[in-house]
């Protein structure tokens, strides 16, 4: 299959570009730079960014609250408002739920809403070299309640996704010692995952499993961090395609555009010599020949 051309959308130079979310109402993409403490927005009209008080890792729009978002950050979950202000102005951030981290130096990582609007997000120790299994996957149902700890024993929880019918949940651990994607049976009524099983063992494939998206056909797209690839797996776990991008560390992908047929990919800009990947940390777009699904808003 001919590989689709990849376009640089924004030379954002994010330290860690993560959590791209397409707003159908605004026809705009939002994403974060975790260490840069920045929330980005891009549309055909231009690129805007706002500073955040803590490192933001994952975001979701709030249902019925235009311009407001829920974000997993360092000390807990926050609502972010003030996106109508000029870029560069710190957002109005209110912590709505804290979490009791197992150790200092932890933060939230990958997260998104299920098809019913519950917010799922995992935590990790920022010192990945420690390989500490202190990460927890949380479910947050209502704005006023505390998040529920659902799964633990994780190092770097990543790759959250839900099948089109909402009855399968995907989760990865991207640490080099794990590199596994799991699938779960998911009860959409109670928000309970069960029947954990290996969906993809990526130790034999190029790249560590990072952020992911699910398309309208139920295929699972996941960034192959360190390999400069975005992989697509069929619902039965078969590797279907691997699409190259012009950076070594693609971080997360999301479908967007008016027909949800554009795949946006955020990336990481590591320290050191970048002569072989000067666009690292940028936002990219490609047309993979398939469509995505609208990203659910937080309904709590």
C-alpha positions in Angstrom: 0.0 0.0 0.0 1.3 3.5 -0.9 2.2 5.4 2.2 0.2 8.7 2.6 2.2 11.9 2.6 2.8 13.4 6.1 2.4 17.2 6.5 3.9 19.3 9.3 1.0 21.3 10.8 2.7 23.2 13.6 6.5 23.3 14.4 5.5 23.3 18.0 8.8 21.9 19.4 6.9 20.3 22.3 9.1 18.6 24.9 6.3 15.9 25.0 3.4 16.6 22.8 0.4 14.5 24.0 -3.4 14.1 24.1 -4.5 15.5 20.8 -8.3 15.9 20.8 -10.3 17.2 17.9 -13.2 19.5 18.5 -15.9 19.0 15.9 -17.8 22.1 17.0 -14.7 24.4 16.6 -13.0 22.4 13.8 -9.9 22.7 15.9 -7.3 20.4 17.5 -6.2 20.7 21.1 -3.1 19.1 22.6 -0.6 19.6 25.4 3.1 19.9 25.9 3.6 18.1 29.3 7.0 19.5 30.4 6.3 22.8 28.7 3.1 23.3 30.8 1.3 24.4 27.7 -2.2 23.8 26.2 -2.1 24.2 22.4 -5.0 24.8 19.9 -4.7 24.7 16.1 -7.3 25.5 13.5 -7.3 26.7 9.9 -7.2 30.2 11.4 -4.0 29.7 13.3 -2.2 28.4 16.4 -2.7 29.5 20.0 -1.3 28.3 23.2 -1.9 28.9 26.9 0.3 28.3 30.0 -0.9 25.9 32.7 -0.1 25.9 36.4 1.0 22.3 36.5 2.2 19.8 33.8 -0.9 18.8 31.8 -0.9 15.3 30.5 -4.4 14.4 29.2 -7.5 16.5 28.4 -11.1 16.1 27.5 -13.8 18.7 26.7 -16.6 19.2 29.2 -20.1 18.4 27.9 -22.3 21.5 27.7 -19.5 23.8 28.7 -18.0 25.4 25.6 -14.4 26.5 26.2 -13.9 24.3 29.3 -11.8 21.2 29.6 -11.0 18.6 32.2 -7.2 17.8 32.5 -5.1 15.3 34.3 -2.1 17.1 35.7 0.4 16.5 38.5 -1.6 16.7 41.7 -5.0 15.7 40.3 -7.7 16.5 37.9 -8.4 20.1 37.0 -11.0 22.1 35.1 -9.5 24.6 32.7 -11.3 27.7 31.6 -10.4 31.0 30.0 -9.7 29.6 26.5 -11.4 32.8 25.1 -8.5 34.8 26.3 -5.4 35.6 24.3 -2.8 32.9 24.0 0.0 33.0 26.6 -2.4 34.0 29.4 -2.5 31.3 32.2 -5.8 29.4 32.2 -8.2 29.5 35.0 -7.4 26.2 36.7 -9.5 24.6 39.5 -8.5 21.3 41.0 -11.6 19.2 41.3 -10.2 15.9 42.4 -6.8 15.0 44.0 -5.2 11.6 44.1 -2.9 10.1 46.7 0.2 9.2 44.7 2.2 6.3 46.0 5.4 8.4 45.7 6.6 11.9 45.1 7.5 12.9 41.6 4.3 11.4 40.0 1.8 12.8 37.5 -1.0 11.8 35.3 -0.2 10.5 31.8 -2.4 9.2 29.0 -6.2 9.6 29.4 -9.5 10.0 27.6 -13.3 9.5 28.0 -15.2 6.3 27.3 -18.2 6.4 25.0 -20.4 7.3 27.9 -18.3 10.3 29.0 -16.4 8.9 31.9 -12.8 10.1 32.1 -10.1 7.5 32.3 -6.5 8.4 33.1 -3.4 6.7 34.4 -0.6 8.0 36.7 3.2 7.3 36.5 6.5 8.1 38.2 8.2 10.7 36.1 11.6 8.9 36.6 11.0 6.2 34.1 14.4 4.7 34.7 13.2 3.6 38.1 10.7 1.2 36.5 8.5 1.6 39.5 5.2 -0.2 39.3 3.3 2.5 41.1 1.1 3.7 38.3 -2.7 3.5 38.7 -5.5 3.7 36.2 -8.4 5.9 37.5 -12.0 6.3 36.4 -13.6 9.7 37.1 -17.4 9.7 36.8 -18.6 13.0 38.2 -17.0 16.3 38.6 -17.6 16.5 42.4 -16.5 12.9 43.3 -13.1 11.4 43.7 -11.6 9.3 40.9 -11.8 5.5 41.5 -8.6 3.5 41.3 -9.4 0.6 38.9 -6.1 -1.0 37.9 -2.6 -0.8 39.5 0.9 -2.3 39.1 1.5 -0.1 36.0 4.8 1.7 35.1 3.7 3.9 32.2 0.0 3.5 31.5 -0.7 4.6 27.9 -2.7 3.8 24.8 -6.2 4.1 26.2 -8.9 3.5 23.7 -12.4 2.2 23.3 -14.0 0.2 20.5 -16.8 1.8 18.4 -19.5 -0.1 20.4 -17.8 0.8 23.7 -17.5 -2.8 24.8 -13.8 -3.2 24.5 -11.2 -1.1 26.3 -7.5 -0.9 25.3 -4.6 -0.1 27.6 -0.9 -0.2 27.1 2.2 0.1 29.3 4.9 1.7 27.2 7.8 1.1 29.6 10.7 -0.8 27.8 10.4 -3.7 30.2 6.7 -4.2 29.4 5.7 -2.9 25.9 2.3 -4.6 25.9 -1.2 -3.6 24.8 -4.1 -5.3 26.6 -7.7 -5.6 25.7 -10.5 -5.8 28.2 -14.2 -6.6 28.0 -15.9 -3.4 29.0 -19.3 -2.9 30.6 -20.6 0.4 29.3 -23.3 0.6 31.9 -21.0 0.3 35.0 -17.8 1.4 33.4 -16.1 -1.8 34.5 -13.3 -3.6 32.6 -12.8 -7.3 32.9 -11.3 -10.3 31.1 -7.8 -8.7 30.7 -5.8 -10.3 27.9 -2.8 -9.5 25.7 -3.9 -7.7 22.6 -0.5 -7.0 21.2 3.0 -7.9 22.5 5.1 -5.1 21.0 8.5 -6.4 22.2 9.1 -8.0 18.8 7.8 -4.9 16.8 9.5 -1.6 16.1 8.7 1.1 18.7 7.3 1.2 22.2 3.4 1.5 22.4 2.5 5.1 23.2 -0.7 7.0 22.6 -3.5 5.6 20.5 -6.8 6.1 18.6 -9.5 3.8 17.4 -11.0 4.2 13.9 -14.6 3.7 12.7 -13.7 0.1 11.6 -12.6 -0.7 15.1 -8.9 -0.8 14.2 -6.4 0.4 16.9 -3.8 2.9 15.8 -0.9 3.3 18.2 2.3 5.4 18.0 5.5 3.3 17.9 7.7 5.6 20.0 11.4 5.4 19.1 10.6 3.9 15.7 9.1 6.8 13.9 6.0 4.8 13.1 2.2 4.7 13.7 0.9 1.2 13.6 -2.6 0.0 12.9 -3.9 -3.3 14.4 -7.2 -5.0 13.4 -9.7 -5.8 16.1 -8.1 -9.3 16.3 -4.7 -7.9 17.1 -3.1 -8.3 13.6 -0.7 -5.7 12.5 -2.3 -4.2 9.4 -0.2 -1.1 8.5 2.8 0.8 9.7 3.0 4.5 8.6 6.3 6.4 8.9 6.5 9.9 10.3 9.5 12.2 10.1 10.4 12.0 13.8 11.6 9.2 16.0 9.2 9.7 18.8 5.6 10.0 17.8 3.6 10.2 21.0 -0.2 10.1 20.3 -2.6 10.2 17.4 -6.1 11.4 16.9 -8.6 11.6 14.1 -9.9 15.0 13.0 -11.0 17.2 10.1 -14.6 17.7 8.9 -14.9 14.1 7.8 -12.7 12.7 10.7 -10.4 11.4 7.9 -7.2 13.2 9.0 -4.9 11.5 11.5 -3.0 14.1 13.6 0.1 12.9 15.4 1.9 14.7 18.2 5.6 14.0 19.0 8.4 14.4 21.5 11.5 16.6 21.2 14.3 14.9 23.1 17.4 16.6 24.2 20.6 16.3 22.2 21.5 16.4 18.5 18.4 16.7 16.4 20.0 17.2 13.1 18.4 14.0 11.8 14.9 15.0 13.0 14.7 18.8 13.2 10.9 18.7 13.3 10.8 16.6 16.5 8.1 17.9 18.9 5.9 19.0 16.0 2.3 18.3 15.1 1.8 16.3 11.9 -1.2 15.3 9.8 -1.8 12.6 7.2 -4.8 11.1 5.4 -4.7 7.3 6.1 -7.7 6.4 4.0 -10.0 5.7 6.9 -12.2 7.7 9.3 -12.2 8.1 13.0 -14.9 8.6 15.6 -15.9 11.7 17.5 -14.1 12.1 20.8 -16.6 11.9 23.7 -16.8 14.8 26.1 -16.6 14.5 29.9 -20.2 14.1 31.0 -19.8 14.4 34.8 
